[in-house]
Amino acid sequence: MSIFKRAFLYVTRKRGKTILLFAILLIMATLVLTGLSIWKASEATQLDLRQSLGGKFDVFVDWNNSPYVVKETVKEEYDEETGKASNGFIMYSTVQFTPENIAAIKGVPGVKYCSARQDNLLPFDGLSLFPGTISTDAKYQGYTKALGVCNTEDDELFTTGTLTLAEGRHITTDDTHVAIISQDLAERNELKIGDYLTAHSYSVEDQGFTGLEIRIQIIGLFTPHAVEQFGETVTTYDKIQNRVFVDLQSSKEFDGEEINYGFSALHVTIDDPQDMARVVAEVKALPGIDWKAFTVEMDNETYENAAAPLATLNELVVTLLVVIIVVSAIILALILTLWTKTRIHEIGVFLSVGIRKSAIIGQYLIEVLLIAVLAFGLSYFTSNAIAGQIGNHLLEQSMQTEPEDDNDVVAAAAVDVGADNLLQKPLPTENGIQVSVGLDNLAQLYLIGLAIVIVAVSTSSITVMRLKPREILSKMS
Amino acid sequence: MPTLELKNVSYAYEKGKAVLQNVSGSLETGKMYAILGPSGSGKTTLLSLLGGLDVPTQGSVLFDGEDIAAKGLEHHRRNHISLIFQSYNLIDYMTPVENVRLTAKLDAAPILERLGLEQDEITRNVLKLSGGQQQRVAIARALASDAPVILADEPTGNLDADTAEEITAILKESAHAFGKCVVVVTHSGEVAKQADVVLEIKRGHLKEREM
């Protein structure tokens, strides 16, 4: 009679033991499978979170330590209201980022976006602006912010969805004398794509317009996702509808091309916050950037705050899994040891008819596996029923154990930069984690279960299998 | 050539307390042997050594002239020996026919029928059979394994006189009709009377008794 037939006969004829073992294995498998699926869901949510949030770092001129920082006194400015003249000065770096530097950084693996802006405050001829909610100096009425960029598509306002290109196209590195304005501003001024805006070059050193006229063509219109709320304070030039995006060449011409030939700061968004150190290291290793002039400020806080409960959940689940596996193996081994002792008569008979000890252990293993296959299969459904609830309960526990630091925790996919309130996207964790038991988990369970069963059966068989057939037969009689 | 041979076999459970001392002898196929002796004289020990369930502390057991330890005791038990016990030692989760098929090299059902079990009895739970029927199943298992040697330890010890007589007759038939070497350890004089050769163990020595 084959080993499989013997095992099958035992399992089908000893129904009480079979049902008990089935129940034990089902509970064990449900717990292991639940743990595995929560673990997978937690990993997937962490990945989702990383991809949603990305990582960010800023590179900017090291104003305190850079040897390239220049401080120059500029022409005295006379204040008509106070009647006093003020001494002004400007600070700038003679080493700045160029569009080529930005392109090189964008080429580093893991970098999602690299953007930079030159901010200019200036008036455009005949352009009627939306008024702000707070007043500004009379001098700056009619002024708005013109942002000089290499590429609007990579600008954070667009990448976060705060602004959307509604019409036309984005500004690219190759463009000169082009602009993107808001649809509202275009309507207010009866402007359309192809029309021109006119500005005048301004000399920072001389504190006055040079007389040079700069014409820029509107190539795109954007719509903001939201405007400031009622009661929110904002100046005319900070209003999002008044914003004008221009190419770098135009921006340089606005400044008279005297000082700012590039960018003093870069904003880099990366795909995975976990890669932050590597990406920063690779960026720092790029040729053509003089790192004596710049410093890097990494911002992983948003990700770390949002991911902390998931990391805690992960640790909790892994610990629970290890405990479940070890306890299951021990319980199973103890039960099988007790049962093996009650089967000493059978072992004696088998040995006396020449069945090998290995074949006897093999039969025991097959018996447990026959039951385990069914129990593990059924656990797919039992785990599916409870995994979601347990997973989210554990996540809640993990969130409660995190230190409360509400002021710093920004549950959002973007952070506030300057006056621009970037669009807040919901985080993957806000609605809990989506736990579902997959076939991959089931395959893992079968492997883990097989290991547990082998360990338990081997352990339980040791005592009896050490005995000589004669000793077993003596015990029988 | 003798089937089983004991060559200067000694066995001691403890040092200096030998149960068997320098025992020699041979057992042939086609004969039924009865081993007699008082309790604790070493009858079952001798049977264990012949069956490869244990190894002598001195000397050797040969099968067809070859030391049974040479190819391993498991090989000896699997291929040369069938054991029958006083308590039948059937597997409780198997039917009679399944018990016989456990080691069967021959067809189980005809052997069971020849030993007097009805068709409905051979597929019944083995524990629902009478003692005599269970011992018949044990003998059928021994015969179906087609081993040349049947070793029986008090096979009639739990049976009434009539059933014991039937079982003894079956064992004798196994030796004569099936050409087996049947070795029966017994206290029963009735069983011994049916044997072709009666051996007696006294103070660790094996002697053939004149009947």
Contacts between the chains, C-beta under 8 A, distances in Angstrom:
chain1	res1	chain2	res2	distance
A	1	B	98	7.0
A	1	B	101	5.0
A	1	B	102	5.2
A	1	B	103	7.7
A	1	B	104	7.7
A	6	B	102	7.8
A	9	B	93	5.8
A	9	B	94	5.9
A	9	B	98	6.6
A	10	B	93	5.5
A	13	B	93	3.9
A	13	B	94	7.7
A	14	B	93	5.7
A	345	B	89	7.0
A	346	B	91	5.8
A	346	B	92	7.7
A	348	B	89	7.0
A	349	B	89	4.8
A	349	B	90	7.5
A	349	B	91	6.1
A	350	B	102	8.0
A	351	B	53	7.7
A	351	B	77	7.4
A	352	B	51	7.3
A	352	B	53	6.8
A	352	B	77	6.7
A	352	B	83	4.5
A	352	B	85	8.0
A	352	B	89	7.2
A	353	B	77	7.0
A	353	B	78	7.4
A	353	B	82	7.5
A	353	B	83	7.1
A	353	B	102	6.1
A	353	B	103	4.5
A	353	B	141	7.5
A	353	B	145	6.9
A	354	B	74	6.0
A	354	B	75	7.6
A	354	B	76	7.9
A	354	B	77	3.9
A	354	B	78	2.7
A	354	B	79	7.1
A	354	B	81	7.4
A	354	B	103	6.8
A	355	B	78	7.6
A	355	B	102	7.9
A	355	B	103	7.7
A	356	B	74	5.8
A	468	B	53	7.5
A	468	B	54	6.5
A	469	B	53	4.5
A	469	B	54	7.5
A	469	B	73	7.9
A	469	B	77	7.7
A	470	B	48	5.1
A	470	B	53	4.4
A	470	B	54	4.0
A	473	B	48	7.4
A	473	B	53	6.3
A	473	B	85	7.9
A	476	B	85	7.9
A	476	B	87	7.3
A	476	B	89	7.0
A	477	B	85	7.8
A	477	B	86	7.6
A	477	B	87	6.9
